[in-house]
């Protein structure tokens, strides 16, 4: 299997690179201390390794099956039993609010659990993630009646949840959604329309599936301002079957164990969630947290890919080295070591960014001081698109590198490495493509508080770097990070000027800017990790990151500042084929 639960690395990131560890030590989190957190991580790792991971291959090879007559979907062999064990062990309720039967875990800790579920099987981990997001939205915007009826069952895992946005003509642009909701005269609504790409939209794991659906009321204004959010159960409160059915399974590149379907709403009964014509605002509660979790999905797959590549490189013998007889393990070849080290530090950096974002979200909700809550919310907003995009990009990059380390064997399905790349590839696309994340960062988040949010982030980073320079073993890393911070500052000022001038180069360079920001943030996290433990291994990994990955920021800055050709008329004409 070549996967060992990464609880030690997760604990390092969780407890030493965020304020979570100090909050535990200060007794600020009711019912939790370091010892209990480690016990939770260890037990979650054991469950993931023993119960979920063995099914990953079956989920990929066997996948799900669809019965066209009944419209029912059956998951892969063993999938239902594993899910029932997952719920029985209490893992489904970990993040749920206590008042509705949940355990009330902080987001940062539940995110750490999500990494383990998704390393064991990304297709499995996706289901509980979606239900958790649906619960968060319902808990915030649902009526007391809806919360009382649905939340306890969803939080326990007895019922599942979905989010239904995409339609054949409406992908990233939700303004063109056509699904309509007509009042039934009794306080409810009849929904008519089709949704596609609905993960866990139909399956045999639970007796009921609760769909959160974006649709339009008859008098709704045009565009996204006219979308409302509706709760549409598969099974109605009276036990009858609602008029929503799967139209078929989507045929996907990866995550075959995850049942992705089209859904047909044929006069399905629904209830309004929150305010009319505020559906997109309500749904973004679910989507923002989901984006963070998807970033961690990328980290989870990357971790498993890195571990598989490392195990293979230790065992596979090819080539010779001076002074050695016969073929040597390929880990002894410098280029293989380069790939493995790059993989490892990317995973560490992306994980740290995700954990920092989650802790900021926790503080934004629960910090005792209003000013601290506002500051944390600002930082979470700034980092969320970075966590999603960088985490998922790292998932693809590390899975791809794992195939390269395996050589021809990696291209064969039997090794399981190809599955990791196929599974990871969806993550930069769903829950808002990474291009959209970059536009969100540049066009919205850089302008938070008149640009001061980004400046506060960079000022805080500068203080960390200055302190690190005083430690001789970290001085070289700190110097490289100081240089990268200046590069980030120059790129930020360029983007700010382009936005103010309404220059399309800001949009053309958004992806490059996000990558630059993420590379710096990841390097800062590794520096802090080396400060926290000050052992030789973490110092070495921080040095490798600074020497191998940070230089990319210089090229990204040049790409940003010389992006005019992308937005030129000539570029558009060439791509349209108007010129030879």
NUMIDO-28347 format. One record per residue (C-alpha): y, z, x; residue number from 1. Coordinates in nm, 3 decimals, decimal comma. Layout:
N
<pt <Y Z X> NUM>
...
***
This chain:
580
<pt <0,000 0,000 0,000> 1>
<pt <0,230 0,069 0,295> 2>
<pt <0,474 0,278 0,091> 3>
<pt <0,545 0,644 0,142> 4>
<pt <0,798 0,807 -0,094> 5>
<pt <1,131 0,821 0,091> 6>
<pt <1,209 1,177 -0,014> 7>
<pt <1,329 1,288 0,330> 8>
<pt <1,583 1,007 0,365> 9>
<pt <1,689 1,049 0,004> 10>
<pt <1,746 1,421 0,055> 11>
<pt <1,955 1,356 0,367> 12>
<pt <2,180 1,114 0,178> 13>
<pt <2,192 1,324 -0,136> 14>
<pt <2,259 1,662 0,022> 15>
<pt <2,458 1,575 0,335> 16>
<pt <2,658 1,263 0,251> 17>
<pt <2,793 1,375 -0,087> 18>
<pt <2,941 1,700 -0,211> 19>
<pt <2,621 1,769 -0,406> 20>
<pt <2,471 1,983 -0,130> 21>
<pt <2,779 2,207 -0,103> 22>
<pt <2,798 2,238 -0,481> 23>
<pt <2,438 2,362 -0,481> 24>
<pt <2,512 2,610 -0,203> 25>
<pt <2,816 2,740 -0,391> 26>
<pt <2,616 2,789 -0,711> 27>
<pt <2,826 2,538 -0,902> 28>
<pt <2,533 2,356 -1,065> 29>
<pt <2,356 2,573 -1,319> 30>
<pt <1,981 2,599 -1,279> 31>
<pt <1,961 2,409 -0,950> 32>
<pt <1,945 2,501 -0,583> 33>
<pt <1,834 2,316 -0,270> 34>
<pt <1,478 2,443 -0,289> 35>
<pt <1,436 2,324 -0,647> 36>
<pt <1,596 1,988 -0,573> 37>
<pt <1,350 1,930 -0,289> 38>
<pt <1,061 2,034 -0,513> 39>
<pt <1,178 1,784 -0,778> 40>
<pt <1,204 1,504 -0,522> 41>
<pt <0,863 1,583 -0,374> 42>
<pt <0,692 1,594 -0,712> 43>
<pt <0,866 1,275 -0,825> 44>
<pt <0,753 1,105 -0,505> 45>
<pt <0,397 1,218 -0,563> 46>
<pt <0,401 1,089 -0,921> 47>
<pt <0,555 0,757 -0,820> 48>
<pt <0,300 0,706 -0,544> 49>
<pt <-0,008 0,811 -0,741> 50>
<pt <0,070 0,691 -1,094> 51>
<pt <0,322 0,405 -1,080> 52>
<pt <0,277 0,227 -0,747> 53>
<pt <-0,091 0,136 -0,802> 54>
<pt <0,013 -0,064 -1,112> 55>
<pt <0,281 -0,270 -0,939> 56>
<pt <0,043 -0,550 -0,842> 57>
<pt <-0,116 -0,565 -1,189> 58>
<pt <0,227 -0,587 -1,345> 59>
<pt <0,308 -0,884 -1,124> 60>
<pt <-0,020 -1,074 -1,151> 61>
<pt <-0,120 -0,998 -1,510> 62>
<pt <0,226 -0,950 -1,654> 63>
<pt <0,283 -0,914 -2,028> 64>
<pt <0,124 -1,109 -2,313> 65>
<pt <0,282 -1,225 -2,639> 66>
<pt <0,107 -1,267 -2,971> 67>
<pt <0,296 -1,542 -3,153> 68>
<pt <0,153 -1,446 -3,494> 69>
<pt <0,241 -1,079 -3,487> 70>
<pt <0,539 -1,108 -3,251> 71>
<pt <0,399 -0,818 -3,049> 72>
<pt <0,403 -0,783 -2,670> 73>
<pt <0,131 -0,607 -2,473> 74>
<pt <0,215 -0,477 -2,126> 75>
<pt <-0,011 -0,508 -1,821> 76>
<pt <-0,333 -0,303 -1,795> 77>
<pt <-0,259 0,061 -1,715> 78>
<pt <0,109 0,029 -1,797> 79>
<pt <0,099 0,224 -2,126> 80>
<pt <-0,108 0,510 -1,981> 81>
<pt <0,131 0,542 -1,686> 82>
<pt <0,431 0,550 -1,918> 83>
<pt <0,272 0,818 -2,135> 84>
<pt <0,201 1,026 -1,823> 85>
<pt <0,562 0,969 -1,714> 86>
<pt <0,691 1,112 -2,042> 87>
<pt <0,439 1,396 -2,051> 88>
<pt <0,551 1,506 -1,705> 89>
<pt <0,910 1,529 -1,832> 90>
<pt <1,054 1,253 -1,615> 91>
<pt <1,189 1,055 -1,912> 92>
<pt <1,412 1,345 -2,019> 93>
<pt <1,551 1,427 -1,674> 94>
<pt <1,902 1,290 -1,729> 95>
<pt <1,930 1,358 -2,103> 96>
<pt <2,182 1,612 -2,236> 97>
<pt <2,033 1,954 -2,300> 98>
<pt <2,167 1,975 -2,654> 99>
<pt <1,935 1,689 -2,751> 100>
<pt <1,626 1,797 -2,559> 101>
<pt <1,707 1,665 -2,212> 102>
<pt <1,710 1,847 -1,881> 103>
<pt <2,074 1,773 -1,806> 104>
<pt <2,021 1,671 -1,444> 105>
<pt <2,332 1,556 -1,257> 106>
<pt <2,358 1,178 -1,237> 107>
<pt <2,330 1,184 -0,859> 108>
<pt <1,991 1,355 -0,878> 109>
<pt <1,859 1,133 -1,158> 110>
<pt <1,970 0,833 -0,951> 111>
<pt <1,757 0,962 -0,663> 112>
<pt <1,460 0,973 -0,900> 113>
<pt <1,534 0,618 -1,012> 114>
<pt <1,502 0,504 -0,653> 115>
<pt <1,149 0,643 -0,637> 116>
<pt <1,043 0,485 -0,966> 117>
<pt <1,180 0,148 -0,858> 118>
<pt <1,029 0,161 -0,509> 119>
<pt <0,694 0,221 -0,676> 120>
<pt <0,754 -0,065 -0,921> 121>
<pt <1,089 -0,218 -1,006> 122>
<pt <0,947 -0,364 -1,328> 123>
<pt <0,839 -0,016 -1,443> 124>
<pt <1,157 0,162 -1,334> 125>
<pt <1,373 -0,074 -1,538> 126>
<pt <1,245 0,054 -1,874> 127>
<pt <1,345 0,422 -1,844> 128>
<pt <1,676 0,313 -1,691> 129>
<pt <1,767 0,111 -2,002> 130>
<pt <1,671 0,391 -2,239> 131>
<pt <1,881 0,636 -2,037> 132>
<pt <2,181 0,405 -2,063> 133>
<pt <2,135 0,364 -2,439> 134>
<pt <2,119 0,744 -2,475> 135>
<pt <2,444 0,786 -2,282> 136>
<pt <2,624 0,538 -2,508> 137>
<pt <2,487 0,689 -2,827> 138>
<pt <2,566 1,044 -2,712> 139>
<pt <2,928 0,948 -2,646> 140>
<pt <3,007 0,723 -2,942> 141>
<pt <2,741 0,776 -3,208> 142>
<pt <2,793 0,978 -3,524> 143>
<pt <2,638 1,322 -3,548> 144>
<pt <2,383 1,180 -3,792> 145>
<pt <2,276 0,903 -3,554> 146>
<pt <2,261 1,139 -3,256> 147>
<pt <2,050 1,394 -3,445> 148>
<pt <1,799 1,134 -3,560> 149>
<pt <1,765 0,914 -3,254> 150>
<pt <1,858 1,100 -2,936> 151>
<pt <1,575 1,358 -2,922> 152>
<pt <1,312 1,086 -2,959> 153>
<pt <1,479 0,855 -2,707> 154>
<pt <1,542 1,129 -2,452> 155>
<pt <1,179 1,241 -2,465> 156>
<pt <1,067 0,882 -2,407> 157>
<pt <0,885 0,862 -2,741> 158>
<pt <1,129 0,586 -2,837> 159>
<pt <1,280 0,329 -2,599> 160>
<pt <1,626 0,176 -2,589> 161>
<pt <1,772 -0,164 -2,504> 162>
<pt <2,109 -0,332 -2,467> 163>
<pt <2,150 -0,668 -2,645> 164>
<pt <2,444 -0,874 -2,525> 165>
<pt <2,339 -1,216 -2,397> 166>
<pt <2,300 -1,517 -2,627> 167>
<pt <2,207 -1,879 -2,547> 168>
<pt <2,575 -1,977 -2,534> 169>
<pt <2,713 -1,639 -2,420> 170>
<pt <2,619 -1,513 -2,076> 171>
<pt <2,889 -1,358 -1,861> 172>
<pt <3,151 -1,471 -2,116> 173>
<pt <3,083 -1,242 -2,411> 174>
<pt <3,381 -1,378 -2,606> 175>
<pt <3,152 -1,650 -2,746> 176>
<pt <2,898 -1,412 -2,905> 177>
<pt <2,794 -1,540 -3,251> 178>
<pt <2,563 -1,265 -3,381> 179>
<pt <2,722 -1,143 -3,702> 180>
<pt <2,705 -0,818 -3,897> 181>
<pt <2,765 -0,816 -4,271> 182>
<pt <2,832 -0,492 -4,465> 183>
<pt <2,549 -0,401 -4,703> 184>
<pt <2,775 -0,202 -4,936> 185>
<pt <2,597 0,124 -4,854> 186>
<pt <2,753 0,206 -4,519> 187>
<pt <2,514 -0,009 -4,317> 188>
<pt <2,506 -0,370 -4,202> 189>
<pt <2,279 -0,675 -4,204> 190>
<pt <2,260 -0,842 -3,860> 191>
<pt <2,193 -1,211 -3,811> 192>
<pt <2,165 -1,388 -3,475> 193>
<pt <1,968 -1,437 -3,156> 194>
<pt <1,978 -1,249 -2,827> 195>
<pt <1,805 -1,363 -2,508> 196>
<pt <1,697 -1,204 -2,177> 197>
<pt <1,641 -0,865 -2,345> 198>
<pt <1,454 -0,642 -2,101> 199>
<pt <1,196 -0,423 -2,276> 200>
<pt <1,306 -0,580 -2,606> 201>
<pt <0,948 -0,569 -2,735> 202>
<pt <0,648 -0,381 -2,594> 203>
<pt <0,361 -0,146 -2,671> 204>
<pt <0,480 0,155 -2,471> 205>
<pt <0,659 0,332 -2,755> 206>
<pt <0,630 0,340 -3,133> 207>
<pt <0,995 0,249 -3,180> 208>
<pt <1,260 0,055 -2,987> 209>
<pt <1,628 0,122 -3,050> 210>
<pt <1,845 -0,184 -2,987> 211>
<pt <2,217 -0,152 -2,917> 212>
<pt <2,358 -0,487 -3,029> 213>
<pt <2,699 -0,650 -2,990> 214>
<pt <2,792 -0,845 -3,302> 215>
<pt <3,093 -0,956 -3,508> 216>
<pt <3,211 -0,823 -3,842> 217>
<pt <3,331 -1,081 -4,100> 218>
<pt <3,700 -1,002 -4,044> 219>
<pt <3,676 -0,951 -3,666> 220>
<pt <3,943 -1,103 -3,439> 221>
<pt <3,835 -1,376 -3,198> 222>
<pt <3,713 -1,310 -2,846> 223>
<pt <3,584 -0,987 -2,700> 224>
<pt <3,834 -0,785 -2,908> 225>
<pt <3,626 -0,870 -3,214> 226>
<pt <3,294 -0,727 -3,096> 227>
<pt <3,141 -0,418 -3,253> 228>
<pt <2,837 -0,218 -3,145> 229>
<pt <2,542 -0,162 -3,377> 230>
<pt <2,224 0,044 -3,358> 231>
<pt <1,928 -0,159 -3,482> 232>
<pt <1,587 0,014 -3,475> 233>
<pt <1,258 -0,176 -3,463> 234>
<pt <1,118 0,077 -3,711> 235>
<pt <1,344 0,203 -3,989> 236>
<pt <1,384 0,574 -4,075> 237>
<pt <1,155 0,526 -4,379> 238>
<pt <0,879 0,391 -4,153> 239>
<pt <0,920 0,028 -4,257> 240>
<pt <0,952 -0,256 -4,006> 241>
<pt <1,304 -0,387 -3,956> 242>
<pt <1,382 -0,758 -3,966> 243>
<pt <1,409 -0,797 -3,588> 244>
<pt <1,133 -0,970 -3,395> 245>
<pt <1,059 -1,116 -3,055> 246>
<pt <1,082 -1,492 -3,039> 247>
<pt <0,875 -1,507 -2,719> 248>
<pt <0,847 -1,385 -2,363> 249>
<pt <1,086 -1,520 -2,103> 250>
<pt <0,908 -1,685 -1,807> 251>
<pt <1,063 -1,526 -1,501> 252>
<pt <1,060 -1,555 -1,125> 253>
<pt <0,979 -1,185 -1,081> 254>
<pt <0,952 -0,841 -1,243> 255>
<pt <0,664 -0,983 -1,445> 256>
<pt <0,556 -0,636 -1,556> 257>
<pt <0,887 -0,592 -1,740> 258>
<pt <0,867 -0,749 -2,089> 259>
<pt <1,176 -0,967 -2,124> 260>
<pt <1,208 -1,138 -2,461> 261>
<pt <1,436 -1,326 -2,692> 262>
<pt <1,512 -1,127 -3,007> 263>
<pt <1,576 -1,272 -3,353> 264>
<pt <1,781 -1,064 -3,596> 265>
<pt <1,701 -1,198 -3,941> 266>
<pt <1,894 -0,972 -4,170> 267>
<pt <1,803 -0,664 -3,967> 268>
<pt <1,944 -0,333 -4,087> 269>
<pt <2,190 -0,172 -3,847> 270>
<pt <2,441 0,109 -3,820> 271>
<pt <2,784 0,092 -3,659> 272>
<pt <2,818 0,289 -3,336> 273>
<pt <3,173 0,409 -3,267> 274>
<pt <3,475 0,215 -3,389> 275>
<pt <3,474 -0,134 -3,534> 276>
<pt <3,592 -0,401 -3,290> 277>
<pt <3,554 -0,158 -2,998> 278>
<pt <3,197 -0,250 -2,918> 279>
<pt <3,253 -0,392 -2,574> 280>
<pt <3,442 -0,080 -2,470> 281>
<pt <3,155 0,135 -2,597> 282>
<pt <2,891 -0,083 -2,434> 283>
<pt <3,064 -0,058 -2,098> 284>
<pt <2,976 0,311 -2,091> 285>
<pt <2,617 0,196 -2,069> 286>
<pt <2,690 -0,097 -1,841> 287>
<pt <2,893 0,094 -1,579> 288>
<pt <2,618 0,347 -1,517> 289>
<pt <2,358 0,070 -1,542> 290>
<pt <2,540 -0,120 -1,267> 291>
<pt <2,510 0,179 -1,038> 292>
<pt <2,140 0,213 -1,122> 293>
<pt <2,085 -0,158 -1,057> 294>
<pt <2,247 -0,114 -0,715> 295>
<pt <1,991 0,158 -0,650> 296>
<pt <1,716 -0,076 -0,769> 297>
<pt <1,812 -0,304 -0,482> 298>
<pt <1,797 -0,010 -0,240> 299>
<pt <1,457 0,090 -0,378> 300>
<pt <1,302 -0,253 -0,326> 301>
<pt <1,464 -0,277 0,018> 302>
<pt <1,313 0,058 0,118> 303>
<pt <0,966 -0,056 0,022> 304>
<pt <1,013 -0,391 0,198> 305>
<pt <1,132 -0,218 0,516> 306>
<pt <0,834 0,015 0,513> 307>
<pt <0,589 -0,273 0,465> 308>
<pt <0,751 -0,471 0,746> 309>
<pt <0,743 -0,172 0,981> 310>
<pt <0,373 -0,104 0,911> 311>
<pt <0,286 -0,471 0,964> 312>
<pt <0,488 -0,492 1,288> 313>
<pt <0,301 -0,193 1,427> 314>
<pt <-0,038 -0,349 1,352> 315>
<pt <0,004 -0,724 1,397> 316>
<pt <-0,066 -0,841 1,752> 317>
<pt <0,089 -1,164 1,875> 318>
<pt <0,230 -1,272 2,211> 319>
<pt <0,237 -1,097 2,546> 320>
<pt <0,469 -0,884 2,754> 321>
<pt <0,484 -0,846 3,131> 322>
<pt <0,257 -0,571 3,257> 323>
<pt <0,048 -0,564 2,938> 324>
<pt <-0,298 -0,713 2,891> 325>
<pt <-0,367 -0,919 2,582> 326>
<pt <-0,158 -0,958 2,267> 327>
<pt <0,085 -0,679 2,188> 328>
<pt <0,202 -0,542 1,851> 329>
<pt <0,493 -0,757 1,739> 330>
<pt <0,715 -0,449 1,715> 331>
<pt <0,738 -0,473 2,095> 332>
<pt <0,925 -0,805 2,070> 333>
<pt <1,303 -0,763 2,078> 334>
<pt <1,379 -0,997 1,789> 335>
<pt <1,136 -0,814 1,561> 336>
<pt <1,295 -0,482 1,656> 337>
<pt <1,635 -0,631 1,576> 338>
<pt <1,520 -0,729 1,227> 339>
<pt <1,360 -0,392 1,161> 340>
<pt <1,664 -0,196 1,276> 341>
<pt <1,899 -0,415 1,072> 342>
<pt <1,678 -0,358 0,768> 343>
<pt <1,671 0,016 0,813> 344>
<pt <2,045 0,069 0,855> 345>
<pt <2,127 -0,159 0,561> 346>
<pt <1,903 0,050 0,336> 347>
<pt <2,060 0,373 0,460> 348>
<pt <2,413 0,241 0,410> 349>
<pt <2,353 0,105 0,060> 350>
<pt <2,178 0,424 -0,051> 351>
<pt <2,470 0,636 0,070> 352>
<pt <2,725 0,424 -0,118> 353>
<pt <2,522 0,458 -0,439> 354>
<pt <2,491 0,835 -0,399> 355>
<pt <2,861 0,878 -0,328> 356>
<pt <2,946 0,676 -0,639> 357>
<pt <2,709 0,882 -0,855> 358>
<pt <2,850 1,211 -0,727> 359>
<pt <3,202 1,092 -0,808> 360>
<pt <3,084 1,012 -1,162> 361>
<pt <2,938 1,362 -1,191> 362>
<pt <3,266 1,518 -1,075> 363>
<pt <3,467 1,298 -1,310> 364>
<pt <3,277 1,450 -1,602> 365>
<pt <3,220 1,808 -1,493> 366>
<pt <3,466 1,919 -1,223> 367>
<pt <3,658 2,229 -1,340> 368>
<pt <3,995 2,098 -1,223> 369>
<pt <4,162 1,813 -1,415> 370>
<pt <4,319 1,666 -1,102> 371>
<pt <3,981 1,660 -0,928> 372>
<pt <3,823 1,491 -1,231> 373>
<pt <4,091 1,221 -1,225> 374>
<pt <4,054 1,167 -0,851> 375>
<pt <3,676 1,143 -0,880> 376>
<pt <3,698 0,898 -1,171> 377>
<pt <3,932 0,681 -0,966> 378>
<pt <3,694 0,682 -0,667> 379>
<pt <3,393 0,608 -0,891> 380>
<pt <3,574 0,313 -1,046> 381>
<pt <3,659 0,177 -0,701> 382>
<pt <3,306 0,214 -0,566> 383>
<pt <3,093 0,109 -0,865> 384>
<pt <3,120 -0,270 -0,809> 385>
<pt <3,058 -0,214 -0,436> 386>
<pt <2,749 -0,003 -0,502> 387>
<pt <2,604 -0,259 -0,743> 388>
<pt <2,677 -0,570 -0,538> 389>
<pt <2,598 -0,436 -0,191> 390>
<pt <2,288 -0,249 -0,304> 391>
<pt <2,140 -0,556 -0,471> 392>
<pt <2,240 -0,791 -0,189> 393>
<pt <2,068 -0,556 0,054> 394>
<pt <1,760 -0,562 -0,167> 395>
<pt <1,736 -0,940 -0,136> 396>
<pt <1,827 -0,949 0,234> 397>
<pt <1,577 -0,683 0,338> 398>
<pt <1,297 -0,827 0,124> 399>
<pt <1,366 -1,169 0,278> 400>
<pt <1,363 -1,019 0,629> 401>
<pt <1,033 -0,847 0,549> 402>
<pt <0,878 -1,187 0,479> 403>
<pt <1,013 -1,310 0,813> 404>
<pt <0,859 -1,014 0,998> 405>
<pt <0,525 -1,090 0,832> 406>
<pt <0,552 -1,456 0,929> 407>
<pt <0,314 -1,685 0,740> 408>
<pt <0,135 -1,385 0,595> 409>
<pt <0,456 -1,284 0,420> 410>
<pt <0,463 -1,616 0,236> 411>
<pt <0,120 -1,544 0,092> 412>
<pt <0,115 -1,351 -0,236> 413>
<pt <-0,175 -1,133 -0,123> 414>
<pt <0,043 -0,925 0,109> 415>
<pt <0,277 -0,825 -0,174> 416>
<pt <0,591 -0,898 0,029> 417>
<pt <0,672 -1,214 -0,163> 418>
<pt <0,668 -1,013 -0,486> 419>
<pt <0,938 -0,783 -0,350> 420>
<pt <1,170 -1,077 -0,290> 421>
<pt <1,092 -1,229 -0,629> 422>
<pt <1,154 -0,895 -0,801> 423>
<pt <1,472 -0,817 -0,609> 424>
<pt <1,634 -1,155 -0,679> 425>
<pt <1,730 -1,071 -1,037> 426>
<pt <1,931 -0,763 -0,938> 427>
<pt <2,238 -0,952 -0,803> 428>
<pt <2,245 -1,138 -1,137> 429>
<pt <2,190 -0,900 -1,426> 430>
<pt <2,428 -0,628 -1,547> 431>
<pt <2,717 -0,846 -1,429> 432>
<pt <2,662 -1,091 -1,144> 433>
<pt <2,775 -0,986 -0,800> 434>
<pt <3,051 -1,243 -0,820> 435>
<pt <3,179 -1,062 -1,128> 436>
<pt <3,152 -0,730 -0,943> 437>
<pt <3,368 -0,875 -0,666> 438>
<pt <3,627 -0,999 -0,916> 439>
<pt <3,628 -0,656 -1,081> 440>
<pt <3,692 -0,492 -0,744> 441>
<pt <3,969 -0,730 -0,641> 442>
<pt <4,144 -0,808 -0,968> 443>
<pt <4,116 -0,464 -1,130> 444>
<pt <4,016 -0,186 -0,895> 445>
<pt <4,244 -0,268 -0,600> 446>
<pt <4,535 -0,225 -0,838> 447>
<pt <4,436 0,123 -0,953> 448>
<pt <4,739 0,351 -0,943> 449>
<pt <4,947 0,071 -0,798> 450>
<pt <4,709 0,022 -0,506> 451>
<pt <4,716 0,387 -0,405> 452>
<pt <4,348 0,441 -0,492> 453>
<pt <4,240 0,207 -0,215> 454>
<pt <4,498 0,353 0,021> 455>
<pt <4,368 0,703 -0,046> 456>
<pt <4,016 0,585 0,032> 457>
<pt <4,125 0,436 0,364> 458>
<pt <4,334 0,743 0,454> 459>
<pt <4,032 0,966 0,396> 460>
<pt <3,817 0,738 0,609> 461>
<pt <4,074 0,750 0,889> 462>
<pt <4,058 1,131 0,893> 463>
<pt <3,678 1,125 0,924> 464>
<pt <3,698 0,875 1,208> 465>
<pt <3,963 1,075 1,393> 466>
<pt <3,746 1,386 1,378> 467>
<pt <3,441 1,192 1,500> 468>
<pt <3,629 1,067 1,804> 469>
<pt <3,640 1,425 1,932> 470>
<pt <3,259 1,428 1,965> 471>
<pt <3,158 1,238 2,278> 472>
<pt <2,827 1,112 2,138> 473>
<pt <3,005 0,962 1,837> 474>
<pt <3,323 0,836 2,002> 475>
<pt <3,201 0,478 2,050> 476>
<pt <3,089 0,448 1,689> 477>
<pt <3,418 0,598 1,571> 478>
<pt <3,616 0,346 1,777> 479>
<pt <3,429 0,053 1,622> 480>
<pt <3,484 0,197 1,276> 481>
<pt <3,855 0,244 1,349> 482>
<pt <3,871 -0,125 1,438> 483>
<pt <3,682 -0,219 1,119> 484>
<pt <3,918 0,000 0,916> 485>
<pt <4,217 -0,190 1,054> 486>
<pt <4,038 -0,512 0,959> 487>
<pt <3,982 -0,381 0,606> 488>
<pt <4,348 -0,281 0,584> 489>
<pt <4,466 -0,629 0,686> 490>
<pt <4,231 -0,792 0,433> 491>
<pt <4,347 -0,551 0,161> 492>
<pt <4,712 -0,635 0,221> 493>
<pt <4,633 -1,007 0,213> 494>
<pt <4,446 -0,971 -0,116> 495>
<pt <4,727 -0,763 -0,264> 496>
<pt <4,984 -1,028 -0,176> 497>
<pt <4,763 -1,305 -0,317> 498>
<pt <4,715 -1,114 -0,644> 499>
<pt <5,088 -1,051 -0,676> 500>
<pt <5,158 -1,420 -0,617> 501>
<pt <4,884 -1,518 -0,863> 502>
<pt <4,723 -1,710 -0,580> 503>
<pt <4,370 -1,820 -0,669> 504>
<pt <4,262 -1,740 -0,313> 505>
<pt <4,224 -1,378 -0,423> 506>
<pt <3,942 -1,483 -0,656> 507>
<pt <3,796 -1,728 -0,405> 508>
<pt <3,775 -1,453 -0,143> 509>
<pt <3,659 -1,171 -0,370> 510>
<pt <3,293 -1,180 -0,263> 511>
<pt <3,391 -1,179 0,104> 512>
<pt <3,628 -0,889 0,048> 513>
<pt <3,365 -0,682 -0,130> 514>
<pt <3,120 -0,744 0,153> 515>
<pt <3,380 -0,639 0,410> 516>
<pt <3,456 -0,321 0,216> 517>
<pt <3,086 -0,242 0,176> 518>
<pt <3,005 -0,295 0,543> 519>
<pt <3,283 -0,056 0,640> 520>
<pt <3,180 0,202 0,378> 521>
<pt <2,819 0,183 0,496> 522>
<pt <2,919 0,233 0,858> 523>
<pt <3,133 0,531 0,761> 524>
<pt <2,832 0,683 0,581> 525>
<pt <2,607 0,646 0,886> 526>
<pt <2,876 0,806 1,103> 527>
<pt <2,895 1,099 0,862> 528>
<pt <2,516 1,123 0,863> 529>
<pt <2,520 1,149 1,242> 530>
<pt <2,794 1,412 1,221> 531>
<pt <2,592 1,614 0,970> 532>
<pt <2,271 1,630 1,171> 533>
<pt <2,381 1,527 1,521> 534>
<pt <2,029 1,426 1,623> 535>
<pt <1,962 1,143 1,865> 536>
<pt <1,795 0,919 1,608> 537>
<pt <2,081 0,923 1,359> 538>
<pt <2,335 0,870 1,636> 539>
<pt <2,134 0,571 1,759> 540>
<pt <2,115 0,419 1,408> 541>
<pt <2,490 0,464 1,361> 542>
<pt <2,546 0,294 1,696> 543>
<pt <2,319 0,007 1,599> 544>
<pt <2,502 -0,041 1,269> 545>
<pt <2,838 -0,038 1,445> 546>
<pt <2,724 -0,288 1,706> 547>
<pt <2,516 -0,517 1,484> 548>
<pt <2,671 -0,516 1,136> 549>
<pt <3,037 -0,414 1,174> 550>
<pt <3,133 -0,725 1,376> 551>
<pt <3,070 -0,925 1,059> 552>
<pt <3,388 -0,776 0,916> 553>
<pt <3,602 -0,982 1,157> 554>
<pt <3,449 -1,306 1,034> 555>
<pt <3,489 -1,198 0,675> 556>
<pt <3,859 -1,128 0,730> 557>
<pt <3,906 -1,478 0,872> 558>
<pt <3,716 -1,627 0,579> 559>
<pt <3,941 -1,438 0,337> 560>
<pt <4,263 -1,546 0,503> 561>
<pt <4,161 -1,910 0,541> 562>
<pt <4,013 -1,965 0,197> 563>
<pt <4,277 -2,212 0,081> 564>
<pt <4,039 -2,505 0,098> 565>
<pt <3,815 -2,350 -0,164> 566>
<pt <4,090 -2,357 -0,427> 567>
<pt <4,230 -2,697 -0,332> 568>
<pt <4,223 -3,005 -0,554> 569>
<pt <4,022 -3,184 -0,286> 570>
<pt <3,743 -2,926 -0,311> 571>
<pt <3,722 -2,972 -0,686> 572>
<pt <3,724 -3,351 -0,659> 573>
<pt <3,447 -3,349 -0,397> 574>
<pt <3,229 -3,119 -0,604> 575>
<pt <3,287 -3,330 -0,913> 576>
<pt <3,187 -3,638 -0,719> 577>
<pt <3,523 -3,810 -0,758> 578>
<pt <3,529 -3,897 -0,388> 579>
<pt <3,251 -4,015 -0,153> 580>
***
